[in-house]
Amino acid sequence: MALALPACGGQTGGEIVTFTAYASGIAGVDGAMELDTGLGYHVRLTTARMHVGAVYLRLGQANPGSANASCVGDTTYGLQVPGSVDVDVLSSAPQPFSFPGTATTDADQSAEVWLVDGDINVVTSGTAVVSVAGTATKDGNAYPFTGAITIGQNRLVPPANPAAPGTNPICKERIVAPIPVDVHPSPAGHLLLEINPASWLGDVAFSTLLPGADGVTLAIPDASAGTSPDIAAGRAFFMAVTSASPDAYRFSWISP
């Protein structure tokens, strides 16, 4: 979904630049990642992929969608990449977005990562925005697992007031924001989004998971609603992926 870019219309005085955008895992990662979680698990992550639908950087710090039902409020976007990329986040190799980006040379202070293609307000979506696989160990027990996240009907938040059904739109679940950034586009260079999955599984209690389709490998539920221990693990996974942490999502402008 492409947005109008007010900053690129000359309102800020910055020069307009066109560039290629890339996404990758963190520097130095090349294959499986090993990590220890706060719940005492040692995790060997062998698969970690993310589908990014678009990224937008703003000149200001406030999240325009936080105070109202709209996810695109009154704001000035200084940079936009309205194309997608499927990222292997266990690789530090830069992977290009499907569409060039446009920006002004003004400094950007906050970012949005959109986790869907097309109309962000359409509830139905079967696209997996994240998929993971690996093995967690604790106290001599091994927990082989897989997990995937979709953001459709399964992520709708019921409104507190039934008379106002539009107060929790699905788009709010699909935008990771506001991510603090300090990006200064220039006429030469490109944008890099580095994704670090180290925090995604930090609050997942793997011992609560149930076997998936093969009857052996444990499955992180693709759901947030419910009170069972395995659903709590799925909710923790989703919340970590969609948390706007600069440790998980780092933007930088790479100049030649």
Salt bridges, closest charged atoms under 4 A:
GLU34 OE1 - HIS42 NE2 2.50
GLU34 OE2 - ARG44 NE 3.24
ASP36 OD1 - HIS42 ND1 2.73
ASP86 OD1 - HIS51 ND1 2.67
GLU112 OE2 - ARG58 NH1 2.54
ASP117 OD2 - HIS51 NE2 2.66
ASP182 OD1 - HIS184 NE2 2.85
GLU194 OE1 - ARG250 NH1 2.63
ASP222 OD1 - ARG155 NH2 2.73
